[in-house]
Amino acid sequence: MKEQLIEAFDYAKQHHTFTKTDIVRHSKNVCVYGLGKYFEDAFFRQEIGKRFSVRWLCDRSSRRLEELRKRGGMDAELILPEKLKEMKDTAVILMLGDPRSAIEQLRQYVSPEKIVTFNDLILDDLMSTGHDEDYYIGQREDMLETFDLLEDEKSRSVYANAICLRIAPHLATASYEELFEEPQYFPADIMKLSETENVADCGAYIGDTLETFHELVGGKCEAYYAFELDPENYGKLQEKAKEKRFSYVTPYPYGVWSKTGDMTYGTMSSSDSYSIYNQRETQRAHVVALDDCLKDKKVSLIKMDIEGAEMEALRGCKKIIKTQSPKMAVCVYHRLEDMWQIPRYLKSVHREYKIYMRHHAKWWVSETVCYGV
């Protein structure tokens, strides 16, 4: 599998595929495929046509194409998939919830490496910190060394294939669906939960992880500190904790970061997901370092899914990690470099951690998690 990673890295270097935005921007033409609800929800609000110079809008339904023609106001030409045969050097952005069947169909007309799912593209676009190709080339040894840090064969498979699926999909030996497993954040072969957990849930959203945890521990827990920066999501989180009578929950209306202060955040591609790194439709929020906010608290488990802020947030809980050795479940999919930088950081802070990797989404890049125990 390490040779697989090396081959994928060399391919990405040669073909400019370290990010999906690179694939799109190095292509002569850009087409969006799939003009249904997903398209309606995201294409216009995210200004995809302008940001990626979309030339064609494509769907296999002639009826749908006719509906959009009658509506008007489209800057791009509306086409059927067969038309793609005639288009040279075209990147195709799939705007579908489940892209599998479309990928198979489009391979008749477009090179596989030119087919990009919208979720992958928008992550690369919104989470970008301005790294160019030279940056990733300089990360080669860190990427390979992280492979050797991983504790088991399953982790090495998830790591190698998740990276391949991002930078050289044709070299992956397993699909996201084949890597997928549940439950997210609490895999039984890694996380041994007790009735005396003290949890810091960073990115608690509306309490979905809280509900899963509650079921797994039979409702028995010492403390659950739930951090959510968005006011609307925070309100729903409070309501759920009250409605379900989760008496051990303390909700905090804060984001989590390397230091305590105020920051802006913006709307991601879905209207109920937010990131400090997105500066569209911005609002202000208070953020905290866990070492400050929970400095007098016992912490036995930290979960982080905070839309690209994970690395900064980890720097803000270095003392807790060093002194309390909490179980860690940290999302690493928001940025390609998080795949190797977060495991290396955890190991550097606490040499006794065993590092695992698991993937928890069936059809796309989201929900790859690094575990440290």
Contacts in CASP RR format, 6 or more apart in sequence:
PFRMAT RR
TARGET T0000
AUTHOR 0000-0000-0000
METHOD contacts of the structure
MODEL  1
MKEQLIEAFDYAKQHHTFTKTDIVRHSKNVCVYGLGKYFEDAFFRQEIGK
RFSVRWLCDRSSRRLEELRKRGGMDAELILPEKLKEMKDTAVILMLGDPR
SAIEQLRQYVSPEKIVTFNDLILDDLMSTGHDEDYYIGQREDMLETFDLL
EDEKSRSVYANAICLRIAPHLATASYEELFEEPQYFPADIMKLSETENVA
DCGAYIGDTLETFHELVGGKCEAYYAFELDPENYGKLQEKAKEKRFSYVT
PYPYGVWSKTGDMTYGTMSSSDSYSIYNQRETQRAHVVALDDCLKDKKVS
LIKMDIEGAEMEALRGCKKIIKTQSPKMAVCVYHRLEDMWQIPRYLKSVH
REYKIYMRHHAKWWVSETVCYGV
1 147 0 8 1.000
1 156 0 8 1.000
1 157 0 8 1.000
1 160 0 8 1.000
1 173 0 8 1.000
2 144 0 8 1.000
2 147 0 8 1.000
2 148 0 8 1.000
2 160 0 8 1.000
4 160 0 8 1.000
4 164 0 8 1.000
4 171 0 8 1.000
4 173 0 8 1.000
5 143 0 8 1.000
5 144 0 8 1.000
5 147 0 8 1.000
5 160 0 8 1.000
5 163 0 8 1.000
5 164 0 8 1.000
6 144 0 8 1.000
7 168 0 8 1.000
7 171 0 8 1.000
8 163 0 8 1.000
8 164 0 8 1.000
8 167 0 8 1.000
8 168 0 8 1.000
8 171 0 8 1.000
9 140 0 8 1.000
9 143 0 8 1.000
9 167 0 8 1.000
11 17 0 8 1.000
11 167 0 8 1.000
11 168 0 8 1.000
11 171 0 8 1.000
12 18 0 8 1.000
12 136 0 8 1.000
12 167 0 8 1.000
12 168 0 8 1.000
13 133 0 8 1.000
13 137 0 8 1.000
15 113 0 8 1.000
15 168 0 8 1.000
16 22 0 8 1.000
16 23 0 8 1.000
16 26 0 8 1.000
16 133 0 8 1.000
17 23 0 8 1.000
17 113 0 8 1.000
17 167 0 8 1.000
17 168 0 8 1.000
18 133 0 8 1.000
18 136 0 8 1.000
18 167 0 8 1.000
18 336 0 8 1.000
19 124 0 8 1.000
19 128 0 8 1.000
19 336 0 8 1.000
20 116 0 8 1.000
20 117 0 8 1.000
20 120 0 8 1.000
20 121 0 8 1.000
20 123 0 8 1.000
20 124 0 8 1.000
20 125 0 8 1.000
20 166 0 8 1.000
21 121 0 8 1.000
21 124 0 8 1.000
21 125 0 8 1.000
21 128 0 8 1.000
22 133 0 8 1.000
23 91 0 8 1.000
23 113 0 8 1.000
23 114 0 8 1.000
23 116 0 8 1.000
24 30 0 8 1.000
24 52 0 8 1.000
24 91 0 8 1.000
24 93 0 8 1.000
24 116 0 8 1.000
24 121 0 8 1.000
25 52 0 8 1.000
27 89 0 8 1.000
27 90 0 8 1.000
27 91 0 8 1.000
27 114 0 8 1.000
28 88 0 8 1.000
28 89 0 8 1.000
28 90 0 8 1.000
29 55 0 8 1.000
29 56 0 8 1.000
29 87 0 8 1.000
29 88 0 8 1.000
29 89 0 8 1.000
29 90 0 8 1.000
29 91 0 8 1.000
30 52 0 8 1.000
30 53 0 8 1.000
30 54 0 8 1.000
30 55 0 8 1.000
30 56 0 8 1.000
30 90 0 8 1.000
30 91 0 8 1.000
30 92 0 8 1.000
30 93 0 8 1.000
31 54 0 8 1.000
31 55 0 8 1.000
31 56 0 8 1.000
31 57 0 8 1.000
31 58 0 8 1.000
31 79 0 8 1.000
31 84 0 8 1.000
31 87 0 8 1.000
31 90 0 8 1.000
31 91 0 8 1.000
31 92 0 8 1.000
31 93 0 8 1.000
32 39 0 8 1.000
32 43 0 8 1.000
32 48 0 8 1.000
32 49 0 8 1.000
32 54 0 8 1.000
32 56 0 8 1.000
32 57 0 8 1.000
32 58 0 8 1.000
32 76 0 8 1.000
32 92 0 8 1.000
32 93 0 8 1.000
32 95 0 8 1.000
33 58 0 8 1.000
33 59 0 8 1.000
33 81 0 8 1.000
33 92 0 8 1.000
33 93 0 8 1.000
33 94 0 8 1.000
33 95 0 8 1.000
33 96 0 8 1.000
33 102 0 8 1.000
33 106 0 8 1.000
34 58 0 8 1.000
34 59 0 8 1.000
34 94 0 8 1.000
34 95 0 8 1.000
34 96 0 8 1.000
34 102 0 8 1.000
35 57 0 8 1.000
35 58 0 8 1.000
35 59 0 8 1.000
35 61 0 8 1.000
35 64 0 8 1.000
35 65 0 8 1.000
35 68 0 8 1.000
35 95 0 8 1.000
36 59 0 8 1.000
36 64 0 8 1.000
36 95 0 8 1.000
38 95 0 8 1.000
38 96 0 8 1.000
38 97 0 8 1.000
38 118 0 8 1.000
39 95 0 8 1.000
41 270 0 8 1.000
41 271 0 8 1.000
42 48 0 8 1.000
42 95 0 8 1.000
42 118 0 8 1.000
42 122 0 8 1.000
42 269 0 8 1.000
42 270 0 8 1.000
43 49 0 8 1.000
43 95 0 8 1.000
45 271 0 8 1.000
46 122 0 8 1.000
46 269 0 8 1.000
46 280 0 8 1.000
48 54 0 8 1.000
48 93 0 8 1.000
48 118 0 8 1.000
49 75 0 8 1.000
49 76 0 8 1.000
51 125 0 8 1.000
52 93 0 8 1.000
52 121 0 8 1.000
54 75 0 8 1.000
54 76 0 8 1.000
54 93 0 8 1.000
55 76 0 8 1.000
55 77 0 8 1.000
56 76 0 8 1.000
56 77 0 8 1.000
56 78 0 8 1.000
56 79 0 8 1.000
56 83 0 8 1.000
56 84 0 8 1.000
56 87 0 8 1.000
56 90 0 8 1.000
57 68 0 8 1.000
57 74 0 8 1.000
57 76 0 8 1.000
57 77 0 8 1.000
57 78 0 8 1.000
57 79 0 8 1.000
58 78 0 8 1.000
58 79 0 8 1.000
58 80 0 8 1.000
58 81 0 8 1.000
58 83 0 8 1.000
58 84 0 8 1.000
58 92 0 8 1.000
59 65 0 8 1.000
59 78 0 8 1.000
59 80 0 8 1.000
60 80 0 8 1.000
60 81 0 8 1.000
60 105 0 8 1.000
62 80 0 8 1.000
65 78 0 8 1.000
65 79 0 8 1.000
65 80 0 8 1.000
68 74 0 8 1.000
68 78 0 8 1.000
69 78 0 8 1.000
81 105 0 8 1.000
81 106 0 8 1.000
81 108 0 8 1.000
81 109 0 8 1.000
82 109 0 8 1.000
84 90 0 8 1.000
84 92 0 8 1.000
84 106 0 8 1.000
84 109 0 8 1.000
84 110 0 8 1.000
85 108 0 8 1.000
85 109 0 8 1.000
89 114 0 8 1.000
90 110 0 8 1.000
90 114 0 8 1.000
91 114 0 8 1.000
91 115 0 8 1.000
91 116 0 8 1.000
92 106 0 8 1.000
92 110 0 8 1.000
92 114 0 8 1.000
92 115 0 8 1.000
92 116 0 8 1.000
93 116 0 8 1.000
93 117 0 8 1.000
93 118 0 8 1.000
93 121 0 8 1.000
94 102 0 8 1.000
94 103 0 8 1.000
94 106 0 8 1.000
94 115 0 8 1.000
94 116 0 8 1.000
94 117 0 8 1.000
94 118 0 8 1.000
95 118 0 8 1.000
96 102 0 8 1.000
96 117 0 8 1.000
96 118 0 8 1.000
97 363 0 8 1.000
98 363 0 8 1.000
99 117 0 8 1.000
99 363 0 8 1.000
99 364 0 8 1.000
100 177 0 8 1.000
100 363 0 8 1.000
103 112 0 8 1.000
103 115 0 8 1.000
106 115 0 8 1.000
107 115 0 8 1.000
112 169 0 8 1.000
112 170 0 8 1.000
113 168 0 8 1.000
113 169 0 8 1.000
113 170 0 8 1.000
117 364 0 8 1.000
117 365 0 8 1.000
118 269 0 8 1.000
119 269 0 8 1.000
119 364 0 8 1.000
119 365 0 8 1.000
119 366 0 8 1.000
120 166 0 8 1.000
120 364 0 8 1.000
120 365 0 8 1.000
122 268 0 8 1.000
122 269 0 8 1.000
123 333 0 8 1.000
123 334 0 8 1.000
123 335 0 8 1.000
123 365 0 8 1.000
123 366 0 8 1.000
124 336 0 8 1.000
126 268 0 8 1.000
126 269 0 8 1.000
126 275 0 8 1.000
126 277 0 8 1.000
126 278 0 8 1.000
127 275 0 8 1.000
127 277 0 8 1.000
127 307 0 8 1.000
127 308 0 8 1.000
127 334 0 8 1.000
127 335 0 8 1.000
129 277 0 8 1.000
129 335 0 8 1.000
131 337 0 8 1.000
136 336 0 8 1.000
136 337 0 8 1.000
139 337 0 8 1.000
139 340 0 8 1.000
142 340 0 8 1.000
142 341 0 8 1.000
142 344 0 8 1.000
143 163 0 8 1.000
143 339 0 8 1.000
143 340 0 8 1.000
145 340 0 8 1.000
145 344 0 8 1.000
146 159 0 8 1.000
146 339 0 8 1.000
146 340 0 8 1.000
146 343 0 8 1.000
146 344 0 8 1.000
147 156 0 8 1.000
147 159 0 8 1.000
147 160 0 8 1.000
149 343 0 8 1.000
149 344 0 8 1.000
149 347 0 8 1.000
149 355 0 8 1.000
150 156 0 8 1.000
150 159 0 8 1.000
150 343 0 8 1.000
150 355 0 8 1.000
150 356 0 8 1.000
150 357 0 8 1.000
151 354 0 8 1.000
151 355 0 8 1.000
151 356 0 8 1.000
152 356 0 8 1.000
154 356 0 8 1.000
154 358 0 8 1.000
155 355 0 8 1.000
155 356 0 8 1.000
155 357 0 8 1.000
155 358 0 8 1.000
156 357 0 8 1.000
157 173 0 8 1.000
157 174 0 8 1.000
157 179 0 8 1.000
158 179 0 8 1.000
158 357 0 8 1.000
158 358 0 8 1.000
158 359 0 8 1.000
158 368 0 8 1.000
159 339 0 8 1.000
159 357 0 8 1.000
160 173 0 8 1.000
161 172 0 8 1.000
161 173 0 8 1.000
161 174 0 8 1.000
161 179 0 8 1.000
162 179 0 8 1.000
162 333 0 8 1.000
162 339 0 8 1.000
162 357 0 8 1.000
162 359 0 8 1.000
162 365 0 8 1.000
162 368 0 8 1.000
163 336 0 8 1.000
163 339 0 8 1.000
164 171 0 8 1.000
164 172 0 8 1.000
164 173 0 8 1.000
165 172 0 8 1.000
165 175 0 8 1.000
165 176 0 8 1.000
165 365 0 8 1.000
166 336 0 8 1.000
166 365 0 8 1.000
167 336 0 8 1.000
176 359 0 8 1.000
176 361 0 8 1.000
176 362 0 8 1.000
176 363 0 8 1.000
176 364 0 8 1.000
176 365 0 8 1.000
177 362 0 8 1.000
177 363 0 8 1.000
179 359 0 8 1.000
180 359 0 8 1.000
180 360 0 8 1.000
180 361 0 8 1.000
180 362 0 8 1.000
181 187 0 8 1.000
181 358 0 8 1.000
181 359 0 8 1.000
181 360 0 8 1.000
182 360 0 8 1.000
183 212 0 8 1.000
183 216 0 8 1.000
183 360 0 8 1.000
184 209 0 8 1.000
184 212 0 8 1.000
184 360 0 8 1.000
184 367 0 8 1.000
184 369 0 8 1.000
185 191 0 8 1.000
185 209 0 8 1.000
185 212 0 8 1.000
185 213 0 8 1.000
185 303 0 8 1.000
185 329 0 8 1.000
185 369 0 8 1.000
186 193 0 8 1.000
186 212 0 8 1.000
186 213 0 8 1.000
186 216 0 8 1.000
186 329 0 8 1.000
187 356 0 8 1.000
187 358 0 8 1.000
187 371 0 8 1.000
190 356 0 8 1.000
190 358 0 8 1.000
190 371 0 8 1.000
190 372 0 8 1.000
190 373 0 8 1.000
191 301 0 8 1.000
191 327 0 8 1.000
191 329 0 8 1.000
191 371 0 8 1.000
191 373 0 8 1.000
192 373 0 8 1.000
193 213 0 8 1.000
193 216 0 8 1.000
193 217 0 8 1.000
193 301 0 8 1.000
194 217 0 8 1.000
194 300 0 8 1.000
195 217 0 8 1.000
195 218 0 8 1.000
195 220 0 8 1.000
195 221 0 8 1.000
196 221 0 8 1.000
196 222 0 8 1.000
196 300 0 8 1.000
197 213 0 8 1.000
197 217 0 8 1.000
197 221 0 8 1.000
197 222 0 8 1.000
197 224 0 8 1.000
197 300 0 8 1.000
197 301 0 8 1.000
198 221 0 8 1.000
198 222 0 8 1.000
198 223 0 8 1.000
198 224 0 8 1.000
198 225 0 8 1.000
198 297 0 8 1.000
198 298 0 8 1.000
198 299 0 8 1.000
198 300 0 8 1.000
198 301 0 8 1.000
199 213 0 8 1.000
199 221 0 8 1.000
199 223 0 8 1.000
199 224 0 8 1.000
199 225 0 8 1.000
199 299 0 8 1.000
199 300 0 8 1.000
199 301 0 8 1.000
199 302 0 8 1.000
199 303 0 8 1.000
200 225 0 8 1.000
200 227 0 8 1.000
200 290 0 8 1.000
200 294 0 8 1.000
200 299 0 8 1.000
200 301 0 8 1.000
200 302 0 8 1.000
200 303 0 8 1.000
200 317 0 8 1.000
200 326 0 8 1.000
201 207 0 8 1.000
201 209 0 8 1.000
201 210 0 8 1.000
201 213 0 8 1.000
201 224 0 8 1.000
201 225 0 8 1.000
201 226 0 8 1.000
201 227 0 8 1.000
201 303 0 8 1.000
202 227 0 8 1.000
202 255 0 8 1.000
202 256 0 8 1.000
202 290 0 8 1.000
202 302 0 8 1.000
202 303 0 8 1.000
202 304 0 8 1.000
202 305 0 8 1.000
202 306 0 8 1.000
202 313 0 8 1.000
203 226 0 8 1.000
203 227 0 8 1.000
203 228 0 8 1.000
203 229 0 8 1.000
203 255 0 8 1.000
203 256 0 8 1.000
203 303 0 8 1.000
203 304 0 8 1.000
203 305 0 8 1.000
203 306 0 8 1.000
204 210 0 8 1.000
204 226 0 8 1.000
204 227 0 8 1.000
204 228 0 8 1.000
204 237 0 8 1.000
204 251 0 8 1.000
205 228 0 8 1.000
205 233 0 8 1.000
205 237 0 8 1.000
205 272 0 8 1.000
205 305 0 8 1.000
206 228 0 8 1.000
206 233 0 8 1.000
206 236 0 8 1.000
206 237 0 8 1.000
206 240 0 8 1.000
207 226 0 8 1.000
207 236 0 8 1.000
207 237 0 8 1.000
207 240 0 8 1.000
207 241 0 8 1.000
209 303 0 8 1.000
209 305 0 8 1.000
210 224 0 8 1.000
210 226 0 8 1.000
210 237 0 8 1.000
210 240 0 8 1.000
210 241 0 8 1.000
210 246 0 8 1.000
210 249 0 8 1.000
211 240 0 8 1.000
211 244 0 8 1.000
213 221 0 8 1.000
213 224 0 8 1.000
214 221 0 8 1.000
214 244 0 8 1.000
214 246 0 8 1.000
219 246 0 8 1.000
221 248 0 8 1.000
222 248 0 8 1.000
222 298 0 8 1.000
223 248 0 8 1.000
223 250 0 8 1.000
223 297 0 8 1.000
223 298 0 8 1.000
224 246 0 8 1.000
224 248 0 8 1.000
224 249 0 8 1.000
224 250 0 8 1.000
225 250 0 8 1.000
225 252 0 8 1.000
225 293 0 8 1.000
225 294 0 8 1.000
225 297 0 8 1.000
225 299 0 8 1.000
226 237 0 8 1.000
226 241 0 8 1.000
226 249 0 8 1.000
226 250 0 8 1.000
226 251 0 8 1.000
226 252 0 8 1.000
227 251 0 8 1.000
227 252 0 8 1.000
227 254 0 8 1.000
227 255 0 8 1.000
227 256 0 8 1.000
227 288 0 8 1.000
228 234 0 8 1.000
228 237 0 8 1.000
228 251 0 8 1.000
228 252 0 8 1.000
228 253 0 8 1.000
228 254 0 8 1.000
228 255 0 8 1.000
229 253 0 8 1.000
229 254 0 8 1.000
229 255 0 8 1.000
229 265 0 8 1.000
229 274 0 8 1.000
229 285 0 8 1.000
229 286 0 8 1.000
229 287 0 8 1.000
230 265 0 8 1.000
230 272 0 8 1.000
230 274 0 8 1.000
230 283 0 8 1.000
230 285 0 8 1.000
231 253 0 8 1.000
232 272 0 8 1.000
233 272 0 8 1.000
233 274 0 8 1.000
234 251 0 8 1.000
234 253 0 8 1.000
237 251 0 8 1.000
238 251 0 8 1.000
240 246 0 8 1.000
241 249 0 8 1.000
241 251 0 8 1.000
252 288 0 8 1.000
252 293 0 8 1.000
253 286 0 8 1.000
254 285 0 8 1.000
254 286 0 8 1.000
254 287 0 8 1.000
254 288 0 8 1.000
254 293 0 8 1.000
255 276 0 8 1.000
255 285 0 8 1.000
255 286 0 8 1.000
255 287 0 8 1.000
255 288 0 8 1.000
255 306 0 8 1.000
255 309 0 8 1.000
256 287 0 8 1.000
256 288 0 8 1.000
256 289 0 8 1.000
256 290 0 8 1.000
256 304 0 8 1.000
256 306 0 8 1.000
256 309 0 8 1.000
256 313 0 8 1.000
256 316 0 8 1.000
257 263 0 8 1.000
257 276 0 8 1.000
257 287 0 8 1.000
257 288 0 8 1.000
257 289 0 8 1.000
257 309 0 8 1.000
257 312 0 8 1.000
257 313 0 8 1.000
257 316 0 8 1.000
258 289 0 8 1.000
258 312 0 8 1.000
258 313 0 8 1.000
258 315 0 8 1.000
258 316 0 8 1.000
259 287 0 8 1.000
259 289 0 8 1.000
259 292 0 8 1.000
259 316 0 8 1.000
260 286 0 8 1.000
260 287 0 8 1.000
260 288 0 8 1.000
260 289 0 8 1.000
260 292 0 8 1.000
260 293 0 8 1.000
261 286 0 8 1.000
261 287 0 8 1.000
261 288 0 8 1.000
262 284 0 8 1.000
262 285 0 8 1.000
262 286 0 8 1.000
262 287 0 8 1.000
263 276 0 8 1.000
263 284 0 8 1.000
263 285 0 8 1.000
263 287 0 8 1.000
264 276 0 8 1.000
264 279 0 8 1.000
264 282 0 8 1.000
264 283 0 8 1.000
264 284 0 8 1.000
264 285 0 8 1.000
265 274 0 8 1.000
265 275 0 8 1.000
265 276 0 8 1.000
265 278 0 8 1.000
265 282 0 8 1.000
265 283 0 8 1.000
265 285 0 8 1.000
266 274 0 8 1.000
266 275 0 8 1.000
266 276 0 8 1.000
266 278 0 8 1.000
266 279 0 8 1.000
266 280 0 8 1.000
266 281 0 8 1.000
266 282 0 8 1.000
266 283 0 8 1.000
267 273 0 8 1.000
267 274 0 8 1.000
267 278 0 8 1.000
267 280 0 8 1.000
267 281 0 8 1.000
268 274 0 8 1.000
268 275 0 8 1.000
268 278 0 8 1.000
268 307 0 8 1.000
273 307 0 8 1.000
274 307 0 8 1.000
275 306 0 8 1.000
275 307 0 8 1.000
275 308 0 8 1.000
275 309 0 8 1.000
276 285 0 8 1.000
276 287 0 8 1.000
276 306 0 8 1.000
276 307 0 8 1.000
276 308 0 8 1.000
276 309 0 8 1.000
277 307 0 8 1.000
277 308 0 8 1.000
277 309 0 8 1.000
278 307 0 8 1.000
289 316 0 8 1.000
289 317 0 8 1.000
290 299 0 8 1.000
290 302 0 8 1.000
290 313 0 8 1.000
290 316 0 8 1.000
290 317 0 8 1.000
290 320 0 8 1.000
291 316 0 8 1.000
291 317 0 8 1.000
291 318 0 8 1.000
291 319 0 8 1.000
291 320 0 8 1.000
294 317 0 8 1.000
294 320 0 8 1.000
295 319 0 8 1.000
298 324 0 8 1.000
299 317 0 8 1.000
299 320 0 8 1.000
299 324 0 8 1.000
299 326 0 8 1.000
300 324 0 8 1.000
300 326 0 8 1.000
300 327 0 8 1.000
301 326 0 8 1.000
301 327 0 8 1.000
301 328 0 8 1.000
301 329 0 8 1.000
302 317 0 8 1.000
302 320 0 8 1.000
302 321 0 8 1.000
302 326 0 8 1.000
302 327 0 8 1.000
302 328 0 8 1.000
302 329 0 8 1.000
302 330 0 8 1.000
303 329 0 8 1.000
303 330 0 8 1.000
304 310 0 8 1.000
304 313 0 8 1.000
304 314 0 8 1.000
304 329 0 8 1.000
304 330 0 8 1.000
304 331 0 8 1.000
305 331 0 8 1.000
306 313 0 8 1.000
306 331 0 8 1.000
307 334 0 8 1.000
308 331 0 8 1.000
308 334 0 8 1.000
308 335 0 8 1.000
308 338 0 8 1.000
310 330 0 8 1.000
310 331 0 8 1.000
310 332 0 8 1.000
310 334 0 8 1.000
310 338 0 8 1.000
310 342 0 8 1.000
311 338 0 8 1.000
311 341 0 8 1.000
311 342 0 8 1.000
311 345 0 8 1.000
314 321 0 8 1.000
314 330 0 8 1.000
314 342 0 8 1.000
314 345 0 8 1.000
314 346 0 8 1.000
314 349 0 8 1.000
318 349 0 8 1.000
320 326 0 8 1.000
321 328 0 8 1.000
321 346 0 8 1.000
321 349 0 8 1.000
321 350 0 8 1.000
322 349 0 8 1.000
322 350 0 8 1.000
325 350 0 8 1.000
325 352 0 8 1.000
325 353 0 8 1.000
327 371 0 8 1.000
327 372 0 8 1.000
327 373 0 8 1.000
328 346 0 8 1.000
328 353 0 8 1.000
328 370 0 8 1.000
328 371 0 8 1.000
328 372 0 8 1.000
328 373 0 8 1.000
329 369 0 8 1.000
329 370 0 8 1.000
329 371 0 8 1.000
329 372 0 8 1.000
330 342 0 8 1.000
330 346 0 8 1.000
330 369 0 8 1.000
330 370 0 8 1.000
330 371 0 8 1.000
331 338 0 8 1.000
331 367 0 8 1.000
331 368 0 8 1.000
331 369 0 8 1.000
331 370 0 8 1.000
332 338 0 8 1.000
332 339 0 8 1.000
332 342 0 8 1.000
332 343 0 8 1.000
332 357 0 8 1.000
332 368 0 8 1.000
332 369 0 8 1.000
332 370 0 8 1.000
333 339 0 8 1.000
333 365 0 8 1.000
333 366 0 8 1.000
333 367 0 8 1.000
333 368 0 8 1.000
339 368 0 8 1.000
342 370 0 8 1.000
343 355 0 8 1.000
343 357 0 8 1.000
343 370 0 8 1.000
346 353 0 8 1.000
346 355 0 8 1.000
346 370 0 8 1.000
346 372 0 8 1.000
347 353 0 8 1.000
347 355 0 8 1.000
353 372 0 8 1.000
353 373 0 8 1.000
354 372 0 8 1.000
354 373 0 8 1.000
355 370 0 8 1.000
355 371 0 8 1.000
355 372 0 8 1.000
356 370 0 8 1.000
356 371 0 8 1.000
356 372 0 8 1.000
356 373 0 8 1.000
357 368 0 8 1.000
357 369 0 8 1.000
357 370 0 8 1.000
357 371 0 8 1.000
358 368 0 8 1.000
358 369 0 8 1.000
358 371 0 8 1.000
359 367 0 8 1.000
359 368 0 8 1.000
359 369 0 8 1.000
360 367 0 8 1.000
360 368 0 8 1.000
360 369 0 8 1.000
361 367 0 8 1.000
END
